[in-house]
Amino acid sequence: MKHSKIAIIGGGNLGAAIAEGLLKSKFITPGHLTVTRRNIDALSALARQGVHTTSDNKKAIHDSDVIIVAVKPYNVREILDSLKESFDPARHIVISVVTGVFLKDLQGILTAGVPIFRAMPNTAIAIQESVTCLCHQGATAEQVSYVTELFDQLGITISIDEKLMDAATVLGACGIAFALRFIRASTQGGIEIGFDARTANLIAAQTVKGAAELLLKLNRHPEEEIDKVTTPKGCTIVGLNEMEHQGFSSSLIKGIGASYDKIVK
């Protein structure tokens, strides 16, 4: 499957980001990639790189082996219904990155026997730093390996049960916004204690990046690293305790819970 041709149906922000990441990683050559969108002028940057751009979804599917569906959730049934005869179970793999559309829903729309994957990346996919959660139905071990390798080009990939996909959406996709709000608040605090906005933002963002890398590269628990910088009667523990008194951890946990409740209701 290494030299499979890929079509991305829906070249919006996410679809285009996936395309850019696959090109940057050299997972695929531009000539083996097709991206569709009603207004193909919006795909001019990809076209200049040699990617096939078109508004003809049926042709894109006909010319490709792996189909990534990146349309809006409210459009997915209408679009796939109109394309269902274009899918060949012996040839095609379908990967949906559409929020809230279950494997059983896709199975009910598509031609019987088509291997289906559901993937939940986040917006850091644009810089190949996403965490993508993956589940599948009807796929072979070779197909699972290929799709995992595809998304590994765009960050890291975690295989999960589909029942956890809503939770993955909150923790991984909504979580980007939560982390960015933390950085924004840190920047504001940095301005208050004397930095200009640009410098404060740089320090805050790099600090969060460094903290994450400590956990990922050293396989540490957050508290291990926290203990290293919280000396007795020091300024770090005073700040942490004040944040906790104001509900820092509690508000974050409640926010994650609120986002999850919104999805599942």
Order of alpha helices (4+ residues) and beta strands (2+ residues): beta-alpha-beta-alpha-beta-alpha-beta-alpha-beta-alpha-beta-beta-alpha-beta-alpha-alpha-alpha-alpha-alpha-alpha
